[in-house]
Amino acid sequence: MLQGRPKGTYTRVVDTTPNSAAFAPRADASRSLHRFANPGRFLRLTDRWLPWLAGSALLVLGAGAAWGLLFAPPDWQQGETVRIMFVHVPMAWLAMGGYVGLAVLSLMSLIWRHPLADLTARELSLAGAAVTFLCLLTGSLWGKPMWGTWWVWDARLTSVLVLFFLWLGHAALVRAFDDPERGARMGAILALVGAVNVPIVKFSVDWWNTLHQPASVTRLDAPGMHVDILYPLLVCTLGFALAFAAIVLAATRASVMERRVRALQMAKARRAEGALGVSAEGALGVFAGGAPTIRVEGAPGVSAEGAPGARAEAGA
């Protein structure tokens, strides 16, 4: 015996066709991110903004270098050697901040499979290795008159050296595979694993007893240096950051264009192979799985098979 539905209950009818609203794809939150990751749009944007970025970098860096090297007063303890700071400190900040950017690009590559993120990370690793090397070099030049030695194995210097090797390792790993996508995956994993070294670099002077001085600018209370040195340092940092971004974007732009040219060349080669295969088959009449035959060209619409006795076996 059939029973009716209890009072107060309702049945919801849902359209289960593929085109129904219930099964419509929801808007992706990262759609805007994908929009700016388009290689064609990236080339158009960088073609417009890269000259302005490079010009701004040269202008700001020139002003900061002149301010710091010519007009900033010498330190009362370190004297004129303190001017190395206007290169050393921006290089150190770019080395750590750039590696954070590399980790973000690697995460985007592994999650969203962005080819532009792979190319940017590939070029960023070389620029990051360069600024980290300059950080180590200027730090060694600064440490000799201050510490009496070119190098000590304390926590800050050792962790920055590890950071330099991580940069080099990523640059070598992404170029070690014939398959660029596989190299990018391996490099992304290495970058994410190596990101644990960044907080070690930052807090090494707080966690261990080192010769390196503690943080002077990024302090919670107030900067530990006079404004006559702090302001030109910040201007130099901005100039180096703009130059670093311009170099990475220019290198990424060149890499994208190189990939596009290579893809066009491969497509052209495939079309040429296909055209040669069709013409060779039409001219020689080579049939797969059978003996080669020769087609006699005659009047239009008359083939070798249609003319009696016109087919000759190969080797006859």
C-alpha positions as CSV (number, residue, x, y, z in Angstrom):
1,M,0.0,0.0,0.0
2,L,1.4,3.3,-1.1
3,Q,1.7,6.1,1.5
4,G,1.8,9.8,0.7
5,R,4.5,12.1,1.8
6,P,4.2,13.4,5.4
7,K,2.9,16.9,5.8
8,G,5.5,19.7,5.7
9,T,8.0,17.9,3.5
10,Y,8.9,19.0,0.0
11,T,10.8,17.5,-2.8
12,R,13.5,19.5,-4.6
13,V,13.8,18.8,-8.3
14,V,17.3,19.4,-9.6
15,D,18.1,19.4,-13.3
16,T,21.0,16.9,-13.8
17,T,21.7,17.7,-17.4
18,P,25.3,18.7,-18.0
19,N,24.3,22.2,-19.1
20,S,22.2,22.9,-16.0
21,A,23.0,25.6,-13.5
22,A,23.6,23.1,-10.8
23,F,26.5,21.6,-12.7
24,A,27.9,24.9,-14.1
25,P,31.6,25.4,-13.2
26,R,32.1,27.9,-10.4
27,A,34.2,30.9,-10.9
28,D,37.8,30.2,-10.1
29,A,39.3,32.6,-7.5
30,S,42.6,32.5,-9.3
31,R,41.2,33.6,-12.7
32,S,42.8,37.0,-12.4
33,L,46.1,35.3,-11.6
34,H,45.8,33.2,-14.7
35,R,45.0,36.3,-16.7
36,F,48.3,37.9,-15.8
37,A,50.1,34.6,-16.3
38,N,49.3,34.6,-20.0
39,P,52.6,34.8,-22.0
40,G,51.1,37.0,-24.7
41,R,49.7,39.5,-22.2
42,F,53.0,39.3,-20.3
43,L,54.9,40.3,-23.4
44,R,52.6,43.2,-24.1
45,L,52.8,44.5,-20.5
46,T,56.5,44.2,-20.2
47,D,57.0,45.8,-23.6
48,R,55.2,48.8,-22.2
49,W,56.5,49.0,-18.7
50,L,60.0,47.6,-18.8
51,P,61.6,50.8,-20.3
52,W,60.0,52.8,-17.5
53,L,61.1,50.3,-14.9
54,A,64.7,50.3,-16.1
55,G,64.8,54.1,-16.4
56,S,63.4,54.5,-12.8
57,A,66.0,52.0,-11.5
58,L,68.9,53.9,-13.1
59,L,67.5,57.3,-11.8
60,V,66.8,56.1,-8.2
61,L,70.0,54.1,-8.0
62,G,72.1,56.9,-9.3
63,A,70.6,59.3,-6.7
64,G,71.0,56.9,-3.9
65,A,74.6,56.0,-4.8
66,A,75.5,59.7,-5.0
67,W,73.8,60.4,-1.7
68,G,75.4,57.5,0.1
69,L,78.9,57.7,-1.3
70,L,79.4,61.4,-1.6
71,F,77.1,63.2,1.0
72,A,76.4,60.7,3.8
73,P,78.7,61.2,6.8
74,P,81.2,58.5,7.8
75,D,80.5,56.4,10.8
76,W,82.2,57.4,14.1
77,Q,83.5,53.9,14.6
78,Q,83.9,52.4,11.1
79,G,84.8,55.5,9.2
80,E,84.6,55.5,5.4
81,T,84.2,51.7,5.3
82,V,80.6,52.0,6.4
83,R,79.8,53.1,2.8
84,I,80.1,49.4,1.7
85,M,76.8,49.1,3.5
86,F,75.0,50.9,0.7
87,V,75.7,47.9,-1.5
88,H,76.0,45.0,1.0
89,V,72.6,45.5,2.8
90,P,70.5,45.9,-0.4
91,M,72.1,42.7,-1.8
92,A,71.4,40.8,1.4
93,W,67.7,41.9,1.4
94,L,67.4,41.1,-2.3
95,A,68.9,37.7,-1.7
96,M,66.4,36.8,1.0
97,G,63.4,38.5,-0.6
98,G,64.2,37.1,-4.0
99,Y,64.2,33.6,-2.6
100,V,60.8,34.2,-1.0
101,G,59.6,35.2,-4.5
102,L,61.2,32.0,-5.9
103,A,59.3,29.9,-3.3
104,V,56.0,31.7,-4.3
105,L,56.7,31.0,-8.0
106,S,57.5,27.4,-7.2
107,L,54.2,27.0,-5.3
108,M,52.3,28.5,-8.2
109,S,54.1,26.2,-10.6
110,L,53.2,23.1,-8.6
111,I,49.6,24.0,-7.9
112,W,48.4,25.9,-11.1
113,R,51.0,24.6,-13.6
114,H,51.9,28.1,-14.8
115,P,54.5,28.0,-17.5
116,L,55.2,31.6,-17.0
117,A,56.0,31.0,-13.3
118,D,58.4,28.3,-14.4
119,L,60.2,30.6,-16.8
120,T,60.3,33.5,-14.2
121,A,61.7,31.1,-11.6
122,R,64.3,29.9,-14.1
123,E,65.6,33.4,-14.7
124,L,65.2,34.5,-11.1
125,S,67.6,31.9,-9.9
126,L,70.5,33.3,-11.8
127,A,69.8,36.9,-10.7
128,G,69.4,35.7,-7.1
129,A,72.7,33.8,-7.2
130,A,74.4,37.0,-8.5
131,V,73.0,39.3,-5.7
132,T,73.9,36.7,-3.1
133,F,77.4,36.5,-4.4
134,L,77.7,40.3,-4.2
135,C,76.4,40.1,-0.7
136,L,79.1,37.6,0.3
137,L,81.8,39.6,-1.5
138,T,80.9,43.0,0.0
139,G,80.5,41.4,3.4
140,S,84.0,39.9,3.1
141,L,85.4,43.3,2.1
142,W,83.6,44.9,5.0
143,G,84.6,42.3,7.5
144,K,88.3,42.5,6.8
145,P,88.9,45.9,8.4
146,M,86.2,45.4,11.0
147,W,86.9,41.8,12.2
148,G,90.5,41.4,11.0
149,T,89.6,38.5,8.7
150,W,87.9,37.9,5.4
151,W,85.7,35.0,6.5
152,V,84.4,33.4,9.7
153,W,82.2,30.4,10.0
154,D,79.5,32.0,12.1
155,A,75.8,31.4,11.7
156,R,74.9,34.4,9.6
157,L,77.7,34.0,7.0
158,T,77.3,30.2,6.8
159,S,73.5,30.5,6.3
160,V,74.0,33.1,3.5
161,L,76.5,30.7,1.9
162,V,73.9,27.9,2.0
163,L,71.5,30.3,0.4
164,F,74.0,31.0,-2.4
165,F,74.3,27.2,-3.0
166,L,70.5,26.9,-3.0
167,W,70.3,29.5,-5.7
168,L,73.0,27.8,-7.8
169,G,71.4,24.4,-7.2
170,H,68.0,25.6,-8.5
171,A,69.6,27.3,-11.5
172,A,71.5,24.0,-12.4
173,L,68.6,21.7,-11.7
174,V,66.0,23.4,-13.9
175,R,68.5,23.2,-16.8
176,A,69.6,19.6,-16.2
177,F,66.7,17.9,-17.8
178,D,65.8,17.6,-21.5
179,D,62.2,18.0,-20.6
180,P,61.8,21.6,-19.3
181,E,58.6,20.8,-17.4
182,R,60.3,18.0,-15.5
183,G,63.2,20.3,-14.7
184,A,60.8,23.0,-13.5
185,R,59.0,20.5,-11.2
186,M,62.3,19.4,-9.6
187,G,63.5,23.0,-9.2
188,A,60.2,24.0,-7.6
189,I,60.5,21.2,-5.0
190,L,64.1,22.2,-4.2
191,A,63.1,25.9,-3.9
192,L,60.3,25.0,-1.4
193,V,62.5,22.8,0.7
194,G,65.3,25.5,0.7
195,A,62.8,28.2,1.8
196,V,63.4,27.0,5.4
197,N,66.8,28.6,5.2
198,V,65.4,32.1,4.8
199,P,64.2,32.5,8.5
200,I,67.5,31.0,9.6
201,V,69.4,33.7,7.7
202,K,67.1,36.4,9.2
203,F,67.2,35.3,12.8
204,S,70.6,33.7,13.0
205,V,72.1,36.8,14.7
206,D,69.3,36.5,17.4
207,W,69.5,32.7,17.9
208,W,73.3,32.3,18.1
209,N,76.2,34.3,19.2
210,T,77.8,35.7,16.0
211,L,80.3,38.3,15.0
212,H,77.7,39.8,12.7
213,Q,75.9,42.7,14.1
214,P,72.2,42.3,14.9
215,A,69.4,44.0,12.8
216,S,69.8,47.8,12.6
217,V,66.9,48.8,10.3
218,T,64.1,46.2,10.7
219,R,63.7,46.6,14.5
220,L,60.4,46.8,16.4
221,D,61.4,49.9,18.4
222,A,63.4,52.1,16.1
223,P,66.2,51.9,13.5
224,G,69.7,51.6,15.1
225,M,71.4,54.1,12.7
226,H,71.2,57.8,12.1
227,V,68.8,59.2,9.5
228,D,71.7,60.6,7.5
229,I,72.8,57.0,6.7
230,L,69.4,55.4,6.9
231,Y,67.7,57.5,4.2
232,P,70.4,57.0,1.5
233,L,70.4,53.3,2.4
234,L,66.7,53.0,1.7
235,V,67.0,54.9,-1.6
236,C,69.8,52.6,-2.7
237,T,67.7,49.6,-1.7
238,L,64.8,50.9,-3.8
239,G,67.1,51.5,-6.7
240,F,68.7,48.0,-6.5
241,A,65.2,46.4,-6.1
242,L,63.9,48.2,-9.3
243,A,67.1,47.1,-11.2
244,F,66.7,43.6,-10.0
245,A,63.1,43.4,-11.1
246,A,63.9,44.9,-14.5
247,I,66.7,42.4,-15.0
248,V,64.4,39.4,-14.1
249,L,61.6,40.7,-16.3
250,A,63.8,41.3,-19.2
251,A,65.4,37.8,-18.9
252,T,61.9,36.3,-18.6
253,R,60.7,38.2,-21.6
254,A,63.6,36.9,-23.6
255,S,63.0,33.4,-22.5
256,V,59.3,33.6,-23.4
257,M,60.2,34.9,-26.9
258,E,62.8,32.1,-27.3
259,R,60.2,29.5,-26.4
260,R,57.7,31.0,-28.9
261,V,60.3,31.1,-31.7
262,R,61.3,27.5,-31.0
263,A,57.6,26.4,-31.0
264,L,57.0,28.2,-34.3
265,Q,60.1,26.5,-35.8
266,M,59.0,23.1,-34.7
267,A,55.5,23.7,-36.1
268,K,57.0,24.8,-39.4
269,A,59.2,21.7,-39.5
270,R,56.3,19.4,-38.8
271,R,54.3,21.1,-41.6
272,A,57.2,20.7,-43.9
273,E,57.5,17.0,-43.0
274,G,53.8,16.5,-43.6
275,A,53.9,18.2,-47.0
276,L,56.9,16.1,-48.0
277,G,55.2,12.9,-47.0
278,V,52.1,13.7,-49.1
279,S,54.0,14.8,-52.2
280,A,56.3,11.7,-52.0
281,E,53.3,9.4,-51.6
282,G,51.6,11.1,-54.5
283,A,54.7,11.1,-56.8
284,L,56.1,7.6,-56.0
285,G,52.9,5.8,-55.0
286,V,54.5,4.1,-52.0
287,F,51.8,2.1,-50.2
288,A,52.3,0.9,-46.7
289,G,52.5,-2.9,-46.4
290,G,52.9,-3.5,-50.1
291,A,55.5,-3.5,-52.8
292,P,56.5,-0.1,-54.1
293,T,54.8,0.9,-57.3
294,I,55.3,3.6,-59.9
295,R,52.3,5.6,-61.1
296,V,52.4,6.7,-64.7
297,E,51.2,10.3,-65.0
298,G,48.8,10.6,-67.9
299,A,45.7,12.4,-68.7
300,P,43.7,13.9,-65.8
301,G,41.8,11.4,-64.0
302,V,43.7,8.4,-65.4
303,S,45.8,6.5,-62.9
304,A,48.3,3.8,-63.4
305,E,45.9,1.2,-62.0
306,G,43.2,2.4,-64.5
307,A,45.5,1.9,-67.6
308,P,45.8,-1.8,-68.4
309,G,49.4,-3.0,-68.1
310,A,50.6,0.3,-66.9
311,R,51.5,-0.9,-63.4
312,A,55.0,-2.1,-63.1
313,E,56.3,-4.0,-60.1
314,A,59.4,-2.6,-58.6
315,G,62.5,-4.4,-59.7
316,A,60.7,-5.8,-62.9
